[in-house]
Structure formats: structure tokens, C-alpha cells
């Protein structure tokens, strides 16, 4: 069989489940043919295919050179445990260095497992410098008897692969790893990446095994991690501390040692307060007046103006989570501080009993300008509908400060208060107002979606200000209809501002079916900067016009990334009309396009599309994963032999 004839013939064998034919192909003088036959036998599976692959593994001299190494992965996928003795023998004989074979072989052993595999891996962990692939195989199998060896190997893997080993220890989820991991976390010489990995591994331990018997107080050993400025290290340390009462007291101590004016010998970095406050927001049930009388007073001290703004904002969030009368009063008092007002407004929305009356009173005039501004924000976060009339009058009040009016408009947007649409449209059309306020009004109109406000939004797309046009484009997505779609199409096609054009395409996608013709027209010609958004919009748009638009983008003049995205979108649509355009991608010079077109064609589930997949030439020296997956799907539709992995079997 000539190499150029092998591909279609092998495909025929795969579809027919012709194990005997593929077994003969294993002996082909053309190495590429033999490799493909091995892969396809693994895809078919079943006893006969396993026997063919095992024979190649047991009698390598009868097959092309190194073919036995290529059957390892298929046998592992099939769960063929009879391959284990041969794999262990091959491992002891040695493997080529600087190749992928060690990874392949150890990966197969980690998949197949068994007592003899575990013994071999444990022995290799005891070597002078175990391979990272040995560590990976142990992590995949998670045998309890390998824990001591893996812990011992950790020190031999310093300083290059220690993070890899620690992650493997975390995968074991074995309580015996707790104490060594704690010592790594506590050690001053531990590098930041290693400490981060060790804390993550500790967090993976079962809660019932915490705290581990470390010979020292575990909560104290976690202090260094809690004080780490990296949230990826500090946050899991806080979660570990919260598992015990002693640990929660440690968190409280860190919080109290962060307050302004704390004496230098006892003061901790500000990041500790941020970490603990963040954890309190996640688990408010563990803190507050009912849990410890010190919690709320400490958080109030951290909210004081003497603390840095980052800490103050974190404290506000924590107070909003724990709630209570004292916490609520402290938040109200801080509402007038511009440096933390936004955080305080958000925190009030989290309070179990928000002070709605106080906020309404502040907004109506009892508060100063800053308090009124953040009271409006808080009422918006609370989505308190009864506040809408007061918010609207504030937004329309010409004598009010612009920032206050903008905050009131944002709150109305959050409320989606339809009676406010007419007043907001007036704001949007007033050319004398600042562009920021008009943009906020347009945003609110888009959230409300009242049909009567459409003319105001349409007028805004012709404004000179790009900020106003941007918000108008976003708002038009809430008005399904031809008029809005045409205006958005004009913005997408001709607006010089890239952000405006992209917003217009996204808004067309939200409109849906009425926008399909406009979206399709944007493919001819295609603005390169709009490609991703246009493909996403067409993919979510129903109807044949959207499919036709996607098919236009398979034109060979478009770049690789466009073709890959279009193939995925057409595959998800599953429209038979996409078969011929997708076939054009099979001739693309870029392998990523071909690999994207194969599953897309297969998903169409038509004879035409399947024929394209089966008859089109495929490059002989390319990764065949996508083609094999497509053949498996097609064979399944045609009623192939069932491929049932073998989990056990006698050695042979």
C-alpha cells in the first residue's frame, strides 16, 4: 500500500471497525501508516484491538522501529492492565532522553495503576533526583503508601521542582502531609511561590484532619502566610485559620494589630486587615457582635480616617456583612467621606437591615452634598423602588451638583423605573449638560427599555462626543426593531471610534433576529477590529441570515483567528447550509483552521458533511487528534463496534 493511498484506506477500516486490516497495517513499511493504524485501533477498542496493540508491545522486533512506544497511550486509554509488565520492563531498560517518551510512559502508568506500578514509582521517588513525571504519576494514583517517599523526595527536588512536588502532595489529600507543609509555610527561607503552593495544598486537606500534629501551634505557623501581601497566599491561610476557634482568634488578633496607632512592635502590615475583612465578607456568620464583642469595634477603628483608604474600604465591606445597629451607625457616619463613600454605599446594600429611612432623609436634604451623593448610590444598590420619585427629582434638579445628579441617574438605572424614562430622555437630549451626565442618562434608558425613549437614544448616536455615542449604542440594544438595528449598523460600519463600533455590534447581538440582516451586511467588508464581536453576535442570532453571514467569513482573505472562531460558531449552529463553506477551511494553510473545521463539519450530522470529512486529503505529518475524533463520531452514527475499555486481564 503506497503512503498516499493509506489515509483513505485506513479511514475505511476505522469506519468499518476492521481490526484485522488495521492490525496488518501495523507492520507497514511506511512508519506513518503504522502509527495511524495504532491510533485508530485505540479508538476502536475492544478485545481484538487490545490484543493487536499488546502484541506490538510484547514483540517490538516484528514491527517498525519504536512503534511499541506509540501503542502505550492507546492501551492506557483502554485501561489494558496487561500492558503494565511490558511498560515496567521498558522503563527499566531505559528511555531516550530529551523526548516525550518518559512523559508518555509515566502517564500511562499513572492511568493504569496497580500494586506493581506503585512499588516501582515509590522506588523511583527514592532516587537521587526523581523525574517530575514520576511525581505526576504518583499524584494521579494517590496511593497512601507513596506519601512518605514523596515527602522525602520533596527535599531532593529543591530548588527547581519543589513547587511541582508540593502540588502533588496537595493532590494526595493525605493528613500526613499537613505537618511538613506547615513547616514549609512557616519557614523564613521558603520562596513566595513555594509558600503559595504549600498553603494551597494545606487548604485541600479534609477539614476533619485539621489541624495537623505539627509539633508547634499550627495557627502560629500560618502567621507568615496570613501576612503575605499576595492574596493567593493570604486568603487560603485565612480560610485555614477559620477552621478552629484558636485560628479565628488569630484572625481577630491580626485585625486588632492593624488598627491605626497600634504600637510598632505589635503592628502588622495593612494587607492583614484587608485579608481578614475580605474573609469576614465571605463568612460573616463567624464574626460580629454575637460571636465576639471585639469584632465590630475593631472594624469601626479600621474605618476611621486615620487608616489607609484600602483598609477603610475593606472594613466597610466587613461591617456591611456582619450588620447590627452599631455597624450601621458607623457606616452612616462614614457615608460623607469621599475616599470611602462608594465602598460604604455598597456595604449598606449588604446590611441585613439597611437604614432606608436614614438614606432617604439624607438624600432629601438633611445631609451635605457628599452624603446625598452616596445615599443615592446606596439606594440604587438596594434597588429600593419607593425611592424612585425622590431620585428622579434629584436627577432633574438643575440646581443640584452634577455628581449628585449622575448618582441619582445611576440609581434609577439600577431600579429600572419606567416612569422615569421621560425625564431621563430630557436629560439625554439636553446638549447644554455635561457629556458624563447625558451618558449616564442614556445608560439608564437602555436599562429601562421604554419604547417612548427610543427617539432620544437614536438622536444621541449622531452626537460629536464619542462618550455619548458609546452609551447610545449600548442603550439601543434594549430596543429590538429595524430602526435601532439600522442605526447600530451605521455606527458599526462607519464610526471612527473603535469602542463605539464594537459596542454597536454587541448591541445588535442583543437585539437578536431583527438585527440578522444588518449583522450579515457587516461581513462585507469586514472591519478587522470587529471580527470577534461580530462572530459572537452572529453565533447567537437565530435564523438563516445569521448563518449566511458566518459563512461569508470563511472566505480565504480572512486571517486564521477569524476562520477558527467561525468554524466553532458554525459547528455550534449545526446548520447543514454550512457544510460547503466549512469544507473550504479544510484547505487552509493553517492547521488550527483545519482542526476547527473537522469537528464543525462532523456536528452537522449530514451525509454531505461526513463525505467531506472522509474524502478530503489530510496532511500526513500533522497531529491527527481532530481527525480521529471526527472519525469516532461518524463511526458511532454508522453503528460501529462498541469500544469497551478492558480494566483487567491476565498477563500475556
Buried (B, 14 or more C-beta within 10 A) or exposed (E): EEEEEBBBBBBEBBBBBBBEBBBBBBBBEBBBBBBBBBBBBBBBBBEBBBBBBBBBBBEBEEBBEEBBBBBBBBBBBBBBBBBBBBBBEBBEEEBEEEEEBBBBBBBBBBBBBBEBBBBBBBEBBEEEEBBBBBBBBBBBBBBEEBBEBBBEBBEBBEEEBBBBBBBBBBBBEBBBBBBBBBBBBBBEEBBEBBBBBBBBBBBBBEEEBBBBEBEEEBBBBBBBBBBBEBEEBBBBBBBBBBBBEEBBBBBBBBBBBBBBEEEEEEBBBBBBBBBBBBBBBEEBEBBBBEBBEBBBBBBBBBBBEEBBEBBBBBBBBBBBBBBBEBBBEBBBEBBBBEEBBBBBBBBBBBBEEBBBEBBBBBBBEEBEEBBBBBBBBBBBBBEBEEBBEBBBBBBBEEEBBEBBBBBBBBBBBBBBBEEBBEBBBBBBBEEEBBBBBBBBBBBBBBBBBBEEBBEBBBBBBEBEBBBBBBBBBBBBBBBBEEEBBBBBBBBBBEBEBEBBBBBBBBBBBBBBEBBBBBBBBBBEEBBEEBBBBBBBBBBBBEBEBBBBBBBBBBBEEBEBBBBBBBBBBBBEBBBEBBBEBBBBBBEBEBEBBBBBBBBBBBBBEBEEBBBBBBEBEBEBEEEBEBBBBBBBBBBEEEEBBEBEEBEEBEEE
